[in-house]
Amino acid sequence: MSDDQKQQALAAWYKLLREPEIRMDSEEQYDELLKAADEMERAGLINGVEWRGLVREAGAAFAKAIEGTGGGT
């Protein structure tokens, strides 16, 4: 595992978290974040603890994004 590869992968993951692609809805963003986290773990760039942290962050962002869509706002 290369620290440089890990840093690049994490930077790309956090960029997607902060700035979803154009025309990407919250569910698509969440799915892509999970796929990216899975791929990083599969490639050995992150361990299970790091993977769970990314999944939690993705879930929190997804929950926040959909909070206003069904809440009458």
N, C-alpha and C positions, 0 to 999 in steps of 0.2 A: 504494500500500500504506500503510495506516495502522498506525502503531506500536501504537495502542490495540487495533485489531482483532487484530494479531499477538499481543500480550500476552494478550488474552482467549482466543484460540484455543489458545495454548500452555498457559495456566493450566488450561483445560478438559482438554487432552490429559494433562497431568501429574496432574490430579485422577483421571482414569480409570485412569491407570497405578497410582496409590497406592490408590485405592478403587474397585474394579470394582463395577458395578451389581449389585444383589441378583439372585441366581440366574444370574449370568453366570459361566460356567466359564472356565478359562485360555485355551482356544482362541478362545472368543467375544471375550474381552477383547483378545487379540492381534489378531484380525481387525478389531475396532473401532478399535484404536490405529493399525493400518496404514491403514485407510480415512480416518481423521482426518488422518494425516500426508499422505496422497495429496491430500486435499482442500485442505489448507493450501498445499501446493506448487502445485496447479492454480490456486488463487486468487491466487497470487503473494505470499502472506504469508510464506513461507519459501523459501529457495533449495535447490538440490540437496544442498549440504553439510549444511545443517540437517536436511533430510529424511532423509539417510543416518544422521545421529546419532540421530534419533527412532526410525528403524527398528531400529538397533542396540540402543537401550535397550529397545524393545518385545521384541525377540528375547531379550535377556538376562533380562528379567522372565519371559517365557514359559518359557525353559529352567529357571530357578530354580523356577518354580511346578510344573513337571511332574517335576522331579528326584526328589521323594519318592514320586510316584505309581507308578513302575515299579521302584523300587529296593529293594523288599522292606521298606520301612519302614511 
